[in-house]
Amino acid sequence: MAKLSKKQFMEKYGYSRSTYQRRMTMLKATPIFCDAYEMVTKKEVTIDTELYDKFRSYLAHNRLRTRKTSPEQFLNLTKGGAE
């Protein structure tokens, strides 16, 4: 499980400060995937990149769907290799 600091994370994904804030707000509001964000103090934040990558796949999966998949359903789909 790869964990990066906020600065390393922003560099890896090429996010601006505003994009980072927007994505973290979405991440923290999503059950299961919110565990990817760990804030020990306001200045000490780490992000689990493996779980974050699954979150990005989840967003892409639901992007054009009328009937949205829950995080639990999505993780079960990806575990079984159905999609």
DAJO-V212406 format. One record per residue. N is the residue number from 0. RES is the residue in one small letter. SS is DSSP state (H for helix, E for strand, L for the rest). PHI is phi in whole degrees, -180 to 180 (none if undefined). NEAR is the number of other ideal C-beta (glycine too) atoms within 10 Angstrom. Layout:
((N,RES,SS,PHI,NEAR) (N,RES,SS,PHI,NEAR))
//
This chain:
((0,m,L,none,7) (1,a,L,-90,13) (2,k,E,-118,15) (3,l,E,-123,17) (4,s,E,-72,13) (5,k,H,-56,18) (6,k,H,-64,10) (7,q,H,-63,14) (8,f,H,-62,20) (9,m,H,-63,17) (10,e,H,-69,11) (11,k,H,-60,13) (12,y,H,-93,16) (13,g,L,68,7) (14,y,L,-90,16) (15,s,L,-78,9) (16,r,H,-60,9) (17,s,H,-69,8) (18,t,H,-66,12) (19,y,H,-59,16) (20,q,H,-61,11) (21,r,H,-64,12) (22,r,H,-67,20) (23,m,H,-69,20) (24,t,H,-63,10) (25,m,H,-65,13) (26,l,H,-60,19) (27,k,H,-67,13) (28,a,L,-91,9) (29,t,L,-105,16) (30,p,L,-56,9) (31,i,L,72,15) (32,f,H,-71,22) (33,c,H,-62,15) (34,d,H,-68,12) (35,a,H,-71,22) (36,y,E,-100,18) (37,e,E,-122,11) (38,m,E,-116,13) (39,v,E,-76,8) (40,t,E,-137,6) (41,k,L,-63,6) (42,k,L,-99,8) (43,e,E,-120,10) (44,v,E,-123,16) (45,t,E,-127,17) (46,i,E,-126,24) (47,d,E,-77,19) (48,t,H,-71,17) (49,e,H,-65,11) (50,l,H,-69,18) (51,y,H,-65,22) (52,d,H,-63,13) (53,k,H,-66,18) (54,f,H,-62,22) (55,r,H,-62,13) (56,s,H,-65,14) (57,y,H,-61,22) (58,l,H,-62,15) (59,a,H,-65,9) (60,h,H,-61,16) (61,n,H,-88,15) (62,r,L,-53,8) (63,l,L,-108,6) (64,r,L,-88,8) (65,t,L,-77,5) (66,r,L,-96,5) (67,k,L,-73,11) (68,t,L,-94,15) (69,s,L,-76,13) (70,p,H,-57,16) (71,e,H,-62,10) (72,q,H,-62,12) (73,f,H,-63,21) (74,l,H,-65,16) (75,n,H,-68,12) (76,l,H,-63,14) (77,t,H,-74,14) (78,k,H,-68,8) (79,g,H,-80,8) (80,g,L,72,6) (81,a,L,-70,7) (82,e,L,-132,9))
//
